[in-house]
Each structure stands twice: as structure tokens, then as C-alpha cells.
Amino acid sequence: MTESTQTAGRLYGVGLGPGDPSLMTVRAVEVIAEADVIAYHSARHKRSIARSIAARHIRDDHVEEALVYPVTTEGTDHPGGYRGALEEFYAEASGRLAAHLDAGRTVAVLAEGDPLFYGSYMHMHKRLAGRYPTEVVPGVTSVSAASARLGTPLAEGEEVLTILPGTLPEEELTARMASADPAVVMKLGRTFTKTRQALESSGRLAEARYVERATMEGERTGRLADVDAGSVPYFSVAVLPSRAGAKTPGGERAQEREREGAHEREREPEGAQEREAAQEREGAPEQRPGEVVVVGTGPAGPLWLTPETRGALATADDLVGYTTYLDRVPVRPGQGRHSSGNRVESERAEFALELAAHGRRVAVVSGGDPGVFAMATAVLEAASQDRYTHVPVRVLPGVTAANAAAARAGAPLGHDYATISLSDRLKPWDVIAQRLHAAAAADLVLALYNPGSQSRTWQVGKARELLLQHRAPDTPVVVATDVGGPGETVRTVRLADLEPDEIGMRTILLVGSSQSRTVRRGNGQEVVWTPRRYSPGEAGR
């Protein structure tokens, strides 16, 4: 057969598993036996872990191709730098394999773990798979091996497993760990110190487990906090196991409560919650200090949560909140859920502090940002009482309703603005009217919270009358309802045309200044924006 009619060979990416040769799949052994060429990556010392795993299956008549990296972590004088040196190496290595494939030879590229999971093989695959018949043989990953060696479930039920490379910046690692359920950090070695700090900063260090050379000679496992950074090799991982079976103080009681369906029940905490808190404390050892974290869930569902908030919700022993906001948070086994109505903020705050005073980690769930007409004030006010001053309290920000509505509409809050609640439940209408007059006279954009409800129907009409004393009738008003939710509507009307009957509790109003503009773009979209430049003498035009 001439070279021009030679049938091209077949490329295999062969996953060898985490290190123990007995964990190679039957298919991996078959492919190695059928191959003409065995290729494997190695550092400049020429020792290949992949080859050592498959050594018993490599014959003397196999053609071996050692793909030796020109650099690993050290510097290079290559004109293209480290990336340039590797790109040149991948091109040269894939060229060598292509020559074998063009000659009709079958090439098996060995890969530790799984070939397409953080493996070197993928660089060959991207360059060759589109040109030659290719099969990838999956292998047991180091993640699965680490979980097995720890004997700890990695992910259960609806938990989401996060895989992180330790090479990420520390701040990014911290944010992702804070928001993760179970997680695994790969590629430790030189990144161990940074990874440990990120675990500590995210509050996850106590959970973290360490696995080194899983299933291989020299295997080591243990608590990550106890590991000496100087002893950590590249082939090691950090594991944050499943929380589903984790024990917490009073966890058995919380699980019993879940089985009874109490987390679905709305309760008014008038003495009942204090009694339940006392029951929770019976037999529950104070294994750690409690705290209250007031979290903002944004205007709607999980897309609006920050990583820090996700982490606080996941690690809490108890969730306390208004039923509507609490329902946004996924149910987690062993986690207490204490829901109540919308008019018992002080009682809810004291109940959370009472739990925390006896060693519970409590997340008080608030909509939007907890510091904007929400739960942070109630918690801090209660926490100022002498009996709670020793309880740690943190407030985590959330996306406000005003910011969410503004983003949907364009940029109406692009300049100075004031935030005012139209609810007269906690302050008299005379105060509200005075502030509306002052803010409108100052030509501020207005974000009007709580504009109306079933029991409050006249405030919007009165506010419109007051604002028209200072604003032109055609001033744009963004009417945003249920932003981020299934019933979301965002539209812009003239101030003079604002209809009170169309306003509800889930509506926020953004009233433009004299400078705010409404523009219809080429695609038909209407946007509202307020210029950042403000020329002297323009107010009130």
C-alpha cells in the first residue's frame, strides 16, 4: 500500500485512573494492547506517572513517544513567555503524533485520571481529534478517588459540586468557596497556602479535608488545617464534603422538625418561638460560638444572591425570616427553618438572637438589601439590649429593589437620588410629605418604596400631586413590579399619567429628575437614563 492510499491511524485518549493500576478500566487495558504507539507526557526528568501506572501493559514492541514539557513552573527565555513555550511544545508534540497517525499507526495517549478532566491529553485532542478517528476512554478522576479514600459522601440530593483549580486568585477562591455546597480544590502544591487562607476567609476551613496521592504509594489523608504547607505536592486535593449528613448542635432536633413539616408552617412568634428555642437548647452542647448573619436575598430568586450570602445561607444552623423570603432558600437537611408573618420583625429578631446566644449559627433572611427598609435595623436594635450585646451580628448586603428596577429600565439612578418609603405604618404621612417636598425641590431622582398595598391605596395619588408641584408632567416614572420574579413588569409612564390603582406592594417607583431622559432605541427598546453631568442652573427645567 502506498503512502498516498494509507488509511490514517486511530487516536485514543486513555484515562488511567488516579494512580492504582488496578483502577484502570478494562477498555483502557484493551486499547493499550491494540495500540502501535504509546505516548505520555512528562517533565524534563523524563519520569512519567502515566507510564508508571500502565507499565505492566506496555510491551517491548510498543513504540513509545515521551512528550517532555520544556517548562513546568519555572521561568523561560522563550520570546512568547511561558504560554508561548507551551504552545510551541503542543504544536511540536501533536505533529509527532500526527506523523504516526498519517502512517496508519494507532496512537494511545496515556492520561492520569480522566483524559478530559484537567489533563494534558486535551491539548492533543484539540489539535488532532478533528483530523483523525478518535476515541476517549474515560477514567476514574482524582476527585472520585479522594472522596472514596476519605469515606465521605461528596455530593448528595440537590447539592451542587464545585470543582476549583487552586491556581485561581485568592479572592476568587474565597468567593466561590463561600457560595459552594461541596467542593474540591485541585492542583494544590504551591497553591496550598493561598487555598488554606481562602478556606479560612470563607469560613470553611474546619470542614476541609486533605487527600494526597489518592490510591497511590505515599497516600495521606486528614484535616486540611493540620497540614504543613511545605509538605504538599502537586498531586493533592482539598475536599469540602457533602453537608447533607453533617452533625450540628441540635441537628437531630432540626431533622425531626423537618420530618414533621414544621418548616412549612407559618408561625406568629408570640412566646411559641421562645419556648421552641428553649427546647432546642436541651441537651445541645455549646460546641462553638453562635452568631446572627442578616442576609439580603435580592429582589427575587437565586440569580440575585451574592457568593457571600449563598455561603451564609448554606452554613447556617437555622434560617429565620418572613415566609415569602424564606421560601426562596432551598431546604437543606438538618437545617432549622423558622418562618413568620410580615409584621413581627422585632419578635423575629429577638428569636434569632436567642438562638445565637446558645451557640446556633443563624441567618436572618431578608429581601433586597437587609439595610434598606428591611431586617438589619430590627436585628441591630434588638442586639443593642444588654442581654444580647455579646452575640456577634453581621450584615451581608444584597441587590436592592431600586438597583434591580433601575438596571431593567436603563440607568435612571445615574445621578444623585433619594430613597423614600411611602408606607405610613412606621412614620406619619406628614413626615413622608415633608421629605417628598424636600427631595423633589432638590431635583433628586426618587426611589419610592412601599408605594401601595391593599390597605394603603391613596398614598401614590397624594405623592403624585406633591411631585407635580416641582416636576414637569412628562417626567419619566419607572413602574417596576416583581422584578426578577415570574410576574415581572417594567414600564415607563409620564408622572401626570401615574395611576395609583396599578400599584401594589411588589411595585417600586423610580421618579426621574428634570434631567432624566427617555429614549427609544433602534430595536424598539425604551430606556430611561439620568446624565451624570449636571450644568449649573439646569434644575427645574
N, C-alpha and C positions, 0 to 999 in steps of 0.2 A: 504493500500500500504506500503510495507516495505521500509526501508531506502535505500536498495540496488537498488530498482527499482524506487525510487523517481525521477521525472523529475526535472531538475535543473530550478531554477527561472530565471527571466529575469532582466538584469541590464539596468537602464536608467540613462543617464546624462541629467539633466533637466535645461536648461537655463531659468532664471527668468527675464532677462532684467536688466536695470540699477538701479532699485530701486522702481519705482512707480508700485504697484501691478497691476494696470490697463494695464500695458505694457507687462504683461505675455501673451504668446500665448495661443490659445485655446488648442493646443496639450499639452502644459505644464500642464494646468489645468486637462486635461483628464488623463494624466499619473499619476499625484499625486493622483487623485481619485481612480485609479485602483491599486495603489501600496499597498503592505503589510507593507513595511519598508520605512521610510523617514530618509535619512541620510543627514547630513550637517556638514561643517567644522566650527570651532570657535576657538577663542583664549582662554586662560585659564580662562577668566572671564565668559565663557560659553554663552555669548551673541552672537547669530549668525545673521548676516544681512540677509543671505539667508533665514533662517527660518522666520524672521520677514516679508520678502516680501511675502512669501507663507502662512503666518499664517492662513488666513481665509479659506484655503483649507485643512488644517491639522485637522484630526478628532481625537477623543479620542481613537478610536480603532487602530489607526496607531501605529506601533512600531517605536520609534524614536531612532536613533543612532547619538549621538553627537560625532563627530570626533574632539577631542580637541588637538590642537597643543601643544607640550611640550615646545616649544620656539617660539618666533616671531622674534624680532630684538635684544633681549638681549643675553648675553653670556650664555654658558652652560659648565658644567663639564663633559659632555659625552666624553668618550675616543676617539670617532671619530670626535669630534668637532661639529660644527653647522650642517654640512652636514650629519655627522653620526647620529646625533639625529633625523633629519628629515627622513632619510632613514629607521631608525628603526620604526618611527611613521607610515610611509606609509605602511610598511610591516605589522604592527600590525593592522592598520585600514582596509587594504584590506582583511586581514584574518578574521576580524569580519564580513565584508560584504559577504565574500565567504561562511561563515557558514550559513548565511541566504539563500543565493542562492542555496547551496547544499541541504538545507531543502525544496526547492521548492518555496521559497517566492520571490515575485517581489520587487526589491530594486530600489528606486528612489533617486539618489544623487543630491541634490539641489546645484545650482551654480549661483552666481550673473553674470549678463551679459550673455555671451555665454560660454558653458562648456569647449570648446577647445580653448579659447582665453585668455591666461594668467590666467587660472582658476585653482583652487585646484583640481577640478574633474579629470583633465587629469592624475594625479598621480594614481588615482584609475583605470582609463580607461586603462592605460598602463599595469597594473598588472592583470586586470580581463577580459578585452574585448576578449582576445584570448581564454578564457576558458568557457565563458557563452554567451548566446544570448544577444546582446547589441543594444540599440538604443540611439542615441544622439539627443536631442531636442534642436535646435538652439535657441538663444535668442538675443534680441537687445543689442548690445555692448555699453559700456560707450562712445566709440568714436562716434558712431552714435547719442547717446543721447546728447553729448556735442555739436556737430555740430547743432543739432536741437534746443537746448536751446540758442545757440548763434544766430541762424537765419542766418547763414553764410554758403555758399556752401563749402564743404570740398575738393572736387576734381572735376575738370571739364575737358571735352575734353580728351586730351592726357597727362594731368598732372598725375604724379605718387605719390600716397600717401605713406608716410613713417611712420611706427609705431615704436617708440623708447621706451625702458624701461629707466626710469630715473636712474636706477642703473648702467648704463654704465659709464666708466671713462669719466671725463670731456672732455678730448682731443678727445675721440671718438664721444661724443655727438656733440662737436663743428664741427668736420669734416662732420658728417652726416647731421647736420642742414644746414651747408653751401651749401651742394650739393643737398638738398631736394627741391622739389616743395612744396606742402602742407605736413604738418607733425603733428603728435600727440605724445606727450611725456607722457607715463603712469607712474604710481607709483611715484607721487611726494613726498609729506610728507617730510621726512628727506633729500630727494634729491633735494628739491626745489632750495636751494641756488646754488648748482652746476649747475642745469639746467638753472637757470637765467643767470649765468655767461657764460655758453656755448651759450645761445641765444645772449647775448651781444657781445661775441667774434666773433660769426659768422655773425654779422650784422643783426640779425633777431628779436631783442628784440621789436622794435617798432611795428612789425606785430603781436606779440604773444598775444593770448587771454587766459584767465584763466577760468576754469569751475570746481566748487567744488560741489560734491554730486548732479550731474545732475539728475533731476526729483524727488529727494528725499527732505525730510524736511531739511531745512538749506541750500538749494541750493544758490550758489553765482557765479556770472559771472562778468567779467570785463577785463581790460587791465592787463596783467601779470606784467608789470613794476610797477604797483601801489600796488601790493600785498605784505603784510608784511610776511616775511618768517616764523615768529613764529606762524602764524595763519593757516598754510597749513596742512590739514590732508592727509592721505594716499589716500582717495577716491577723488582725484582731478587730472586733466589733464591740460597740456599746449597744445594749438592748434595754429598751423600756418595755417590759412585758405587758400583756393584757391586764387591764384593771378590773375586768369583769369578776374575777374571783378574789380580788384584794380585800383584806380584812381592814376595817376601820373601827375606831371606838364606837360601840353601839351599832355596828354594821348588821348584826343579826336582827336587831330590833327594826332597823330600816327595811331589811328584806321582808320581814314579817308584815310590816305596814304596807309594802308594795303588793304583797300577795292578797292582802285584804282589800286592795283597791282604794286605800285612803288617799293616795296621791291624785285620784280623780275627783275627790270630794272638795267642794268649796266650803271653807270654814270661816266664820267670823271669830277672830281670836279674842274673845271676851272671857278670859280665865281658862278656857279649854286648852289653849296653847301652852300656858304656863304649867298646867297640870301634865301635859304631854312632855314638856321639857323635863319636868322632874322625873317622869317615868323613864325617859331616855337616859338620865344620869345614873339610874340604879344599876350598879354592877359594871359601869363603864369606866375603866381606869383612865386617868388623865395622862395619856402617853405623850402628849405634845401640847404646846400652847395653841389655843384656838384663835380665830380671827374672823372678822367680818370684812368681806370684799363686796363693795357695791358696784355692780357691773351694768353697763349700758349695752343693750342688745340692738341698738339702732332702731330705725322706724319699722322694720319688718323682720324677715327671716334670716337664715344663716349667712347669706351673702353680705350682710351688713356688719357681721361680727369682726372685731379685730383679733389677731392671734392671741394677744394677752387676755382678752375676755374669754375666748374659747378655752384657754388653759385654766382660767379661774373656775369656769363652769364645770370643767371635766374633773378637777381635783377636789372640788368641794364635797364635804360630807353631807351637807344639807343645802337645799335651794329654798329660798323664801321669796314670795312675790305675789303680785296681783295675778289672778288666774290667767288672764289673756296673755301676759308676758311670759309666765311660767310655761305655758303650753308651747311656746316657741323652742324650748330647750329639750333636746332628746332625753328620754328616760334611760338612766344607767342603773344597772343592778347595784344594790347596796347603798344607793344614794337617797336620802330623805327628801321629800318634796312637800312643802307646806304652802298651800295656796289660800288666798283670802280675797275679799272684795276690794273695791277701789277706794273706799272711804275710811280705811283703818290703817293709815300709814304709820302713825305713832305706835300703835299696838304691834304692827308688823316689825318695826324697827327694834322695839324692846324685846320681842320674841327672838329675833336673830342675835341680838347681843347676849341674851340669856343663854342661848345655845353655845355661843362662842366662849362665854365666861367659864364654861365647863368643858373646854377642850375641843369643841367642834369647829371645823373649818366651814364657814357659812358664806354662801354667795347670795346676796340680796339682788334679785333680778329686777331691772328697771327698763322701761322702753327708752328709745332715743339715747340721750346722754343723761346719766343719773344726776348731774348737777344742774340741769335745766328743767325747772318745774317738775322735779322727779324726786326719787327716794334718797339721794345723798344728803339732802338737808335734814330729812326726818331722822336718818340714822345718826348723823353727827350731833343733832340736837339731843337725841336720847343718850348718845355716848358721852355727852358732857355731864351727865349725872354722876355723882360721886361713886356709885356702885359699879359704874361701867368705865371709868376713866382708865383702868388697866387693860381694857380689851383693845387689841390692835384693830384699827379700821383703815382700809384703803379704798380709794375711789378710782375706778377704771373708766376712762372716757368711752363714749360711743358716738356714732354718727347722729347728729341732731335732726329733728324733723325739718327744721329750717334749711339746713345744708342739703338734705336729701331732696327737698322740693326745689330748691334753687338749682341744683345740678340737673334735674329733669327739665326745668324751664329754660336754662341757659346760664346766665350769671347776674341775676338781679341783685345779689348781695355783694357786688363787686366794689362798692364804696362803703362808707360808714352806714351802719344800720342799728336799729334798736329792736329789742325783743320784749314784747309785752303780752301778758296773758289777759284775755277778756273775761275770764271767769271771776265772778264776784263772790265766790264761795268762801275765799280766804282773805279777801280785801274788798272794801266798799267800792261801789261804782264811781263815786266822786274822785277817788284816788286814780282809778283807771282813766277817767275822762281827763284829769289834770295831766297825766303822763302822755296821753294821746295828743293833747294840745301842744305840749312842750316839744315832743319828738317831731310832730308834723311841722311846727313853726321852725324847727332847726333844719328842715328839709332832709331828714333822715329816711332812708328806706325802712319800712316796718315789717317785722315778722310777728304776726298776730297768732298766738297760740290759744287753744281752747275757745274758739270763736262762738261755738254754739252747741247745744245739746237738746234733748227732748224737753228738758225742764227750763232751758235758757234759750229763748228764741228772739229776744228783742235787742240784744247787745250789738249784733252785727249792723243792724239798721242804724242804731244810735252812733256807732263808731263811724259809719259811712258819712253821716251828717256832720260829725265833728271834723273829719278829714277833709271834706269838701270846702270847709272854711279856709283851708290852707293849700289844697291841691286842685289842679285843673280836673274837669270832669273826665278827660280822656287819659288820666294817669293809669298806667297798666297795673292790674292786680292779678297775681298768680293765685289761682284757686286749686290747691293740690289736696287730694283725698286718698287715703290709704296707700301712700307712696311705698312701693316695694311689695305691696300685698296684691291679692287676686282682684280686688276691686279698684285698682289704681286708676285715677283720672287726674290729669293735669291740663288745665286750660287757662287762658288769659282773657280777662274781661276789662272793660273800662270801669273806673271807680264809680261813675254815676250809674252803671248798669249792674252793680253788685247786688245779687238777690239773697236776702237772709234765708229764705226758705230752702236754698240749695246747700246750706252749710250744716255740717254735723260735727260730732266730737272727733272724728278721724280726719278732719279738714284743718289745714293751716293756710293762712293768707299771707302773701308777700306783696305789700303795697309799695309801688315804686316811688322814687323821689321825683323832683322836677326834671332831673337829668336822665332818668331811666328811659330806655328806648325799646320799642317792639319792632322787630324786623322779620319779614317773611323771606326765607332763603329760597334759592333756586329749586330745591326739591320740595317746596311747599311747607317746610317746617317753620313754625313761628317761634322765635326765640326772644327772650327778654334779657336785657343786659343794662348795667349801670356803669358808665365810664368811670375810670379811676382818676382822670384829670378833671379838675373842678375849677373853672375860671372864676375869679372874684366877681361878685355882683350878679352871678347867674341864678342864685337861689330864688325860687318862687316864680321863675319864668314859665 
